[in-house]
Amino acid sequence: MYKVLLVEDETVIRQGLRELIGRSTRHFEVTGEAASGVEALEYLKRELPDLLITDIRMREMDGLTMVAQVREMYPSLPVVIISGYGEFEYAKKAISYGVCSYLLKPIERLELVAALDKIKLALDRERGISVPPQPGTERSEAPAPGGDARKIIRDVKEYVKLHIDGDLRLQTVAGSVHLNATYLSQLFKAETGTNYSEYVSEARMERAKWLLAHTRLKIYDVARLSGHQSPKHFMLVFKQQVGATAGEYRDRYGQPGPDVTIDDKV
């Protein structure tokens, strides 16, 4: 499930939007809320959501000003603008900041669903997640051990990518595909030629490299968001596997952005 940061200065409207998102999709969940652009920017220094949804009119800092600063931090973060104002100038400026959608209040549920579906497809492609089957071709929620092994492995890999910063113990993931952990371990090795634990370690390292190259998060936040419990252990493993420190990797491959001091020591 993709994580959403919701920014709206009116509490009642923010609660309504959270409930509407919850009713409209099972692919997105509001995991962070902010009552102002300033509060949202502080949140984004600590956490990286998959999608930012923000009102355009707020008292402390308007949404477009905030989005301009967000673009310096995270150039590729999807953004949806919500506004009660239909002026063309607002929409034109929002488009110049690379906003995915511009929705007018009151928000139509179908319009919101269409916007979220479009963003989900882009996020899925970015992370290499397989596209769900079309209606009428869905697999059983509980595949038997004798089922399509390749489909099971695809499901496991998709689960890993969506929960890269969470609990990816073999027992947990096996439960998600309704298989015995020992059987899944053997199946994964047979189908991929790689041990499950090695695959998870590699996936987490790739996520860390992506965060270093595309965000300005502190090193310890990169470690946490890529599923590494100890920042010091993360830096040691990163240097061993990549041949450079996390800071050196960011300097070499990071996106151009504002001058930010990144300290590899925690």
VEXGUMI-776274 format. One line per 8 residues: number of its first residue (from 0); for each residue x, y, z of N, C-alpha, C. Coordinates in steps of 0.001 Angstrom, whole numbers, always signed. Atoms other than C-alpha are relative to their C-alpha. Example, Ala and Ser with C-alpha at 12.3 -4.5 7.8 and 13.67 -1.06 7.14 Angstrom:
residues 2
0> +890/-1190/+0/+12300/-4500/+7800/+900/+1200/+0  -820/-1190/-60/+13670/-1060/+7140/-770/+1090/+730
END
This chain:
residues 266
0> +845/-1191/+0/+0/+0/+0/+883/+1245/+0  -801/-1211/+110/+1360/+3411/-959/-400/+1026/+1073  +187/-938/-1103/+1785/+6094/+1713/-268/+1412/-520  +422/-1337/+423/+111/+9505/+1401/+221/+995/+1138  -35/-1140/-918/+941/+12796/+3113/-1090/+962/-433  +1143/-862/+289/-2228/+14914/+3306/+195/+1347/+689  -247/-1344/-527/-1821/+18679/+3746/-1238/+868/-215  +1224/-814/+45/-4889/+20802/+4579/-136/+699/+1342
8> +27/-734/-1268/-5261/+23567/+7177/-1345/-46/+701  +1305/+129/-630/-8972/+22953/+7829/-180/-1435/+501  +41/+1331/-595/-9308/+20021/+10253/-1146/-842/-544  +1168/+754/+463/-12802/+19010/+9163/+190/-464/-1445  -223/+365/+1402/-11876/+19066/+5471/+1065/-1081/-101  -1079/+993/+30/-8680/+17122/+6158/-515/-1381/+402  +578/+1276/-429/-10612/+14431/+8017/-888/-588/-1089  +863/+464/+1070/-13125/+14249/+5191/+797/-571/-1175
16> -854/+489/+1080/-10377/+13851/+2604/+622/-1343/+351  -592/+1271/-437/-8728/+11104/+4653/-1015/-1132/-135  +1043/+1024/+96/-12021/+9207/+4841/-345/-302/-1460  +311/+208/+1414/-12706/+9727/+1127/+1071/-854/-669  -1099/+796/+558/-9290/+8346/+201/-111/-1440/+476  +143/+1342/-549/-9862/+5381/+2511/-1123/-783/-652  +1137/+675/+636/-13215/+4612/+878/+209/-228/-1487  -113/+2/+1457/-12019/+5183/-2680/+1049/-960/-538
24> -1080/+831/+509/-8924/+2992/-2913/+576/-864/+1107  -704/+867/-949/-7171/+80/-1257/+1506/+36/-241  -1412/-61/+352/-3824/+1025/-2785/+734/+1154/+687  -604/-1154/-651/-3229/+4293/-893/-538/+133/+1419  +395/-214/-1394/-3298/+5056/+2828/+623/+1291/+504  -518/-1233/-585/-2953/+8417/+4572/+784/-365/+1251  -868/+334/-1139/+15/+7836/+6892/+585/+1236/+664  -485/-1243/-584/+853/+11484/+7534/-933/+1143/-330
32> +853/-1170/+220/-1093/+14725/+7937/+725/+1250/+475  -589/-1279/-392/-52/+18360/+8142/-1049/+1087/-171  +980/-1083/+20/-2068/+21486/+8881/+531/+1250/-691  -576/-1155/+688/+259/+23832/+6991/+1147/-470/-891  -1135/+328/+847/+2940/+23913/+4334/+1279/-132/+792  -1202/+59/-838/+5600/+24577/+6973/+66/-1340/+726  +53/+1286/-704/+4478/+21547/+8964/+278/-1156/-963  -226/+1053/+987/+4491/+19446/+5801/+1480/-107/-361
40> -1428/+20/+339/+8060/+20447/+4943/+829/-612/+1123  -693/+626/-1138/+9196/+19470/+8443/-211/-1513/-26  +298/+1433/+89/+7484/+16099/+8013/+865/-653/-1082  -731/+554/+1133/+9221/+15574/+4664/+1502/-77/+251  -1415/+136/-376/+12613/+16043/+6299/+251/-1317/+723  -134/+1229/-784/+11921/+12902/+8360/-555/-1214/-722  +686/+1118/+645/+9656/+10776/+6168/-132/+263/-1499  +199/-116/+1441/+9278/+10081/+2462/-1263/-752/-389
48> +1234/+663/+447/+5680/+9379/+1395/+121/-358/-1482  +35/+331/+1422/+4799/+7950/-1997/-800/+1022/-796  +865/-979/+657/+2294/+10723/-2739/-294/+1148/+956  +366/-1192/-764/+1651/+14279/-1547/-1288/+570/-578  +1260/-638/+386/-1907/+15645/-1639/-151/+1254/+840  +34/-1250/-756/-2233/+19294/-686/-1041/+978/-534  +876/-1114/+375/-4724/+22125/-657/+878/+1117/-553  -781/-1074/+606/-3651/+25153/-2665/-64/+1282/+834
56> +193/-1207/-796/-4976/+27788/-237/+134/-322/+1476  -199/+193/-1439/-3554/+27731/+3297/+557/+1283/+584  -316/-1291/-614/-2938/+30515/+5756/+1503/+246/+138  -1409/-232/-338/+694/+29997/+6732/+904/-21/-1233  -770/+114/+1242/+2096/+28928/+3354/-896/-662/-1031  +909/+586/+981/+111/+28308/+185/+612/-1250/-621  -432/+1294/+503/+282/+24937/-1499/+1039/+82/-1099  -953/-102/+1098/+2156/+26078/-4603/+1391/+399/+483
64> -1299/-362/-583/+4908/+27720/-2558/+643/-1218/+643  -506/+1213/-628/+5232/+24513/-583/+492/-996/-1049  -374/+952/+1040/+5308/+22373/-3743/+1313/+403/-667  -1262/-467/+586/+8090/+24544/-5171/+1184/-441/+855  -1079/+430/-897/+10208/+23743/-2089/+114/-1521/+43  -21/+1465/+29/+9199/+20075/-2167/+748/-487/-1231  -670/+406/+1230/+10447/+19858/-5749/+1527/+76/+136  -1438/-73/-242/+13902/+20920/-4530/+474/-1183/+829
72> -354/+1139/-850/+13868/+18118/-1958/-168/-1319/-732  +361/+1262/+664/+12172/+15364/-4006/-543/+306/-1394  +452/-393/+1345/+12033/+16148/-7738/-1059/-914/-602  +918/+940/+647/+10039/+13014/-8593/-1191/-400/+864  +1115/+349/-876/+7544/+12894/-5683/-1333/+397/-652  +1305/-347/+585/+3988/+12687/-7127/-774/+960/+897  +748/-1018/-741/+1818/+15653/-6098/-1373/+181/-637  +1353/-327/+437/-1941/+16217/-6317/-426/+1278/+708
80> +466/-1274/-548/-3272/+19744/-5819/-1526/-21/+95  +1444/-114/-199/-6767/+20274/-4369/-330/+1463/+289  +307/-1417/-177/-8418/+23669/-4557/-1470/+288/-215  +1347/-490/+226/-11706/+25480/-4303/-3/+1108/-1018  -139/-1094/+946/-10423/+27972/-6825/+253/-563/-1387  -106/+566/+1325/-10879/+27234/-10511/+751/+860/-992  -688/-893/+926/-8743/+30023/-11947/+1058/-743/-802  -942/+653/+887/-6626/+28962/-14899/+1437/+221/+451
88> -1379/-305/-383/-3513/+30651/-13496/+520/-986/+1044  -429/+961/-1012/-3442/+28317/-10503/+345/-1336/-654  -242/+1270/+674/-3728/+25263/-12729/+1266/+58/-838  -1176/-142/+850/-1083/+26578/-15109/+1288/-35/+821  -1184/-8/-852/+1382/+27208/-12299/+232/-1378/+617  -122/+1348/-557/+639/+23810/-10748/+640/-936/-1021  -561/+836/+1054/+1427/+22140/-14073/+1487/+268/-169  -1417/-339/+150/+4753/+23995/-14235/+857/-650/+1073
96> -720/+690/-1071/+5714/+22287/-10957/-92/-1526/-138  +70/+1438/+214/+5007/+18861/-12401/-1054/-688/+833  +1078/+589/-789/+1797/+18299/-10440/-738/-1045/-838  +653/+1099/+726/+96/+15005/-11387/-1448/+320/-341  +1420/-287/+202/-3509/+16189/-10958/-370/+1277/+743  +511/-1230/-588/-5422/+19372/-10131/-1497/-198/+179  +1393/+329/-282/-8749/+18600/-8432/-705/+1175/+678  +766/-1099/-577/-11432/+21157/-7618/-996/-510/+1030
104> +1008/+314/-1014/-13590/+21102/-4488/-1375/+432/-520  -19/+1270/-741/-16013/+19555/-3879/+518/-1125/-879  -665/+1030/+780/-14016/+16533/-4979/-971/-1108/-373  +806/+1117/+478/-15826/+13979/-7097/+778/-1297/+245  -671/+1244/-343/-15031/+10457/-5920/+613/-673/-1225  -501/+650/+1203/-14649/+9078/-9459/+1221/+723/-556  -1138/-779/+472/-12283/+11903/-10368/+1232/-287/+858  -1100/+334/-903/-10166/+11156/-7291/+541/-1391/-301
112> -406/+1377/+302/-10129/+7436/-8088/+831/-41/-1275  -728/-16/+1268/-9001/+8141/-11652/+1410/+558/+189  -1313/-602/-244/-6162/+10370/-10414/+913/-964/+755  -807/+929/-798/-4995/+7816/-7836/+397/-1227/-815  -326/+1154/+841/-5167/+4949/-10331/+1166/+322/-939  -1067/-418/+910/-2962/+6880/-12744/+1336/+75/+734  -1232/-111/-788/-416/+7602/-10016/+499/-1376/+418  -386/+1358/-383/-456/+3978/-8854/+728/-704/-1141
120> -648/+639/+1146/+415/+2750/-12345/+1420/+519/-183  -1340/-586/+141/+3365/+5167/-12488/+928/-501/+1099  -810/+494/-1106/+4594/+4107/-9044/+335/-1478/-178  -240/+1418/+255/+4204/+438/-9949/+1112/-187/-1033  -1033/+115/+1043/+6280/+900/-13103/+1369/+397/+549  -1255/-487/-561/+8937/+2853/-11206/+668/-1044/+882  -540/+971/-955/+9340/+79/-8641/+5/-1430/-532  -62/+1321/+601/+9041/-2811/-11034/-1056/-956/+498
128> +1077/+845/-520/+5767/-4082/-9569/-897/-422/-1149  +828/+529/+1087/+3714/-6310/-11835/-1393/+598/+52  +1354/-558/+90/+379/-4950/-13044/-1014/-1067/+401  +996/+985/-420/-2613/-6679/-11366/-772/-536/-1186  +801/+557/+1097/-4687/-8997/-13563/-1300/+761/-159  +1261/-674/+273/-7817/-7611/-15173/-1149/-726/+697  +1137/+650/-650/-11237/-8295/-13569/-401/-1276/-717  +380/+1281/+571/-12295/-11888/-14063/+1158/-950/-164
136> -1165/+868/+142/-8706/-13189/-14163/+810/-68/+1274  -753/-28/-1248/-7717/-12699/-10522/+284/-1417/+480  -327/+1287/-577/-5912/-15565/-8845/-663/-127/+1353  +538/+242/-1337/-7145/-17131/-5642/+832/+728/+1025  -724/-668/-1071/-6233/-15230/-2491/+898/-967/+767  -811/+969/-717/-4758/-18454/-1137/+509/-1066/-964  -492/+956/+976/-2661/-20175/-3826/+543/-1246/+674  -501/+1255/-556/-1911/-23828/-3168/+1457/-177/-369
144> -1407/+232/+293/+1706/-25021/-3006/+233/-552/-1400  -170/+563/+1330/+1137/-26842/-6293/-399/+941/-1114  +445/-967/+999/+21/-23678/-8078/+1142/+511/-852  -988/-585/+899/+1893/-21483/-10523/+1144/+594/+812  -1131/-434/-825/+5315/-21102/-8903/+485/+1388/-398  -483/-1309/+439/+6315/-18133/-11028/-902/+1129/+478  +935/-1021/-484/+3174/-16244/-10062/+197/+244/+1497  -238/-125/-1440/+3847/-16933/-6372/+1252/+834/+255
152> -1246/-750/-184/+7408/-15618/-6679/-199/+1465/-373  +285/-1399/+347/+6138/-12475/-8436/-733/+689/+1139  +734/-570/-1130/+3725/-11927/-5553/+930/+290/+1172  -961/-195/-1091/+6555/-12353/-3039/+864/+1226/-272  -844/-1151/+345/+8746/-9854/-4880/-779/+1301/+105  +829/-1198/-113/+5862/-7378/-5053/-190/+377/+1466  +166/-256/-1439/+5275/-7753/-1311/+1265/+626/+568  -1275/-531/-497/+8964/-7114/-623/+155/+1462/-385
160> -170/-1378/+460/+8979/-3939/-2713/-945/+965/+709  +975/-870/-661/+5858/-2571/-1029/+235/+124/+1500  -240/-9/-1444/+7107/-3358/+2496/+1487/+28/+305  -1451/+48/-89/+10810/-2674/+2049/+524/+507/+1343  -446/-527/-1285/+11030/-746/+5339/-693/-687/+1174  +757/+677/-1051/+8886/-3222/+7282/+519/-1387/+316  -330/+1360/-418/+8854/-6798/+8542/+25/-918/-1218  -143/+879/+1162/+10210/-9002/+5750/+601/-1346/+388
168> -431/+1331/-391/+11006/-12079/+7778/-695/-1037/-869  +536/+1027/+878/+10447/-15244/+5784/-1374/-467/+457  +1284/+465/-517/+7595/-16331/+8078/-1114/+989/-334  +995/-1030/+281/+5785/-13018/+7565/-404/-4/-1469  +279/-39/+1431/+6095/-13021/+3793/-686/-1290/-459  +649/+1266/+331/+5170/-16705/+3573/-1479/+53/+358  +1395/-148/-399/+1981/-15883/+5455/-792/+843/-981  +703/-877/+941/+1146/-13175/+2928/-421/-736/-1266
176> +369/+778/+1188/+1066/-15772/+130/-543/-1373/+391  +659/+1196/-525/-408/-18501/+2345/+796/-1279/-264  -863/+1160/+175/+2566/-20861/+2160/+791/-271/+1265  -918/+364/-1065/+4731/-22727/+4637/+1344/+682/-263  -1246/-761/+167/+7952/-20753/+5265/+1107/-853/-614  -1045/+875/+535/+10240/-23712/+4573/-229/-274/-1481  +322/+253/+1405/+8420/-24499/+1329/+298/+1224/-855  -245/-1220/+763/+8569/-20865/+207/+1494/+228/-195
184> -1447/-169/+107/+12304/-20722/+940/+567/-877/-1111  -477/+923/+1025/+12919/-23785/-1229/-489/+412/-1384  +582/-412/+1275/+10586/-22532/-3970/+708/+1240/-546  -647/-1243/+416/+12200/-19094/-4059/+1391/-287/-562  -1348/+364/+456/+15686/-20597/-4381/-56/-727/-1333  +111/+777/+1232/+14571/-23007/-7089/-381/+879/-1190  +499/-829/+1094/+12807/-20322/-9150/+942/+1148/-364  -820/-1192/+242/+15303/-17454/-8772/+1495/-270/+21
192> -1419/+286/-147/+18618/-19128/-7987/+651/+806/+1110  -485/-854/-1083/+18928/-16758/-5019/-743/-330/+1284  +655/+179/-1290/+18227/-17255/-1343/-906/+1194/+277  +942/-1080/-299/+15259/-15234/-80/+682/+1120/+780  -656/-1019/-823/+17393/-13447/+2535/+947/+865/-828  -900/-765/+865/+19919/-12428/-128/-793/+959/-883  +841/-857/+838/+17126/-11078/-2321/-472/+1230/+779  +467/-1112/-819/+15755/-8955/+530/+1131/+990/+250
200> -1148/-882/-252/+19218/-7585/+1346/+318/+839/-1230  -277/-728/+1232/+19779/-6649/-2288/-1087/+1030/-296  +1108/-929/+247/+16315/-5068/-2602/+99/+1216/+918  -137/-1110/-950/+16899/-2963/+515/+1185/+898/-367  -1139/-815/+409/+20291/-1845/-753/-355/+835/-1230  +414/-759/+1181/+18758/-822/-4103/-915/+1157/+397  +876/-1071/-481/+16089/+1166/-2240/+827/+1103/+642  -873/-995/-637/+18803/+2888/-192/+727/+829/-1050
208> -704/-714/+1066/+20720/+3791/-3347/-942/+971/-711  +971/-895/+634/+17536/+5207/-4902/-270/+1220/+878  +265/-1113/-911/+16831/+7322/-1823/+1173/+969/+49  -1186/-858/-22/+20398/+8632/-1763/+93/+834/-1276  -127/-690/+1278/+20256/+9567/-5446/-1141/+963/-271  +1182/-781/+365/+16738/+11067/-5512/-572/+849/+1128  +513/-800/-1107/+16189/+12625/-2067/+1155/+674/+737  -998/-656/-848/+17980/+14841/+441/-158/-444/+1457
216> +175/+525/-1349/+17093/+12700/+3459/+1349/-218/+672  -1198/+315/-760/+19667/+12302/+6208/+322/-1488/-142  -440/+1384/+187/+21690/+9101/+6082/-754/-949/+921  +687/+917/-913/+20000/+7640/+9163/-1455/-204/-413  +1355/+183/+511/+16580/+8249/+7570/-2/-923/-1220  -133/+911/+1136/+17732/+6529/+4384/+117/-1435/+499  -160/+1341/-576/+18820/+3566/+6507/-1342/-540/+486  +1277/+439/-573/+15453/+3405/+8296/-1020/-298/-1089
224> +1009/+164/+1041/+13320/+3811/+5163/+333/-1118/-979  -358/+1142/+843/+15232/+1062/+3378/+71/-1288/+816  +141/+1209/-795/+14656/-1368/+6235/+1205/-400/+816  -1184/+301/-793/+18019/-1180/+8012/-189/+566/+1413  +297/-402/-1369/+17528/-1073/+11783/+1107/+841/+616  -1140/-712/-578/+21022/+191/+12639/+679/+863/-1065  -669/-862/+979/+22351/+3244/+10733/+1495/-302/-134  -1434/+284/+57/+25939/+2350/+11659/+266/-1287/-767
232> -162/+1246/+740/+25541/-1198/+10403/-316/+216/-1480  +347/-321/+1384/+23889/+167/+7257/+1186/+626/-720  -1126/-671/+646/+26858/+2433/+6528/+1158/-961/-243  -1060/+998/+167/+29285/-448/+7069/-307/-924/-1170  +397/+905/+1073/+27351/-2803/+4785/-3/+727/-1348  +43/-777/+1238/+26838/-59/+2185/+1401/+147/-579  -1385/-180/+463/+30591/+609/+1986/+554/-1328/-537  -495/+1304/+431/+31332/-3122/+1693/-585/-409/-1344
240> +665/+468/+1207/+28768/-3765/-1061/+158/+940/-1188  -11/-986/+1084/+28953/-539/-3058/+1409/+497/-307  -1356/-478/+203/+32606/+364/-2567/+172/+1480/+236  -40/-1430/-325/+31799/+3898/-1415/-909/+233/+1195  +893/-327/-1094/+30226/+5530/+1613/-1317/+524/-560  +1294/-511/+451/+26596/+6606/+1454/+113/+1448/-463  -187/-1393/+387/+27694/+10240/+1338/+706/+145/-1337  -720/-29/+1277/+30121/+9576/-1512/-917/-412/-1148
248> +940/+448/+1030/+27419/+7731/-3431/-961/+1127/-363  +917/-1121/+259/+25031/+10685/-3043/+705/+1099/-788  -734/-1035/+718/+27712/+13136/-4192/+193/-370/-1468  -284/+471/+1354/+28324/+10997/-7274/-1258/-107/-858  +1188/+303/+793/+24773/+10110/-8301/-1232/+828/+379  +1169/-730/-478/+22456/+12510/-6423/-518/+1017/-985  +628/-1009/+828/+19993/+14821/-8120/+475/+1376/+424  -346/-1374/-379/+20962/+18516/-8255/-1048/+558/+942
256> +928/-568/-968/+19410/+20333/-5317/+668/+1082/+803  -568/-1045/-826/+19957/+23010/-2679/+1165/-546/+799  -1140/+408/-804/+23172/+22941/-664/-488/-538/+1332  +395/+639/-1230/+22610/+20499/+2163/+1191/-739/+553  -1105/+706/-623/+25173/+19202/+4611/-458/-1367/+426  +323/+1367/-349/+24990/+15428/+4851/+1147/-563/+814  -1011/+530/-894/+26857/+13927/+7764/-144/-1511/+81  +60/+1452/-40/+27709/+10226/+7530/+89/-532/+1426
264> -128/+472/-1378/+28201/+10057/+11289/-1326/+155/+708  +1247/-61/-735/+25238/+9266/+13507/+285/-363/+1447
END
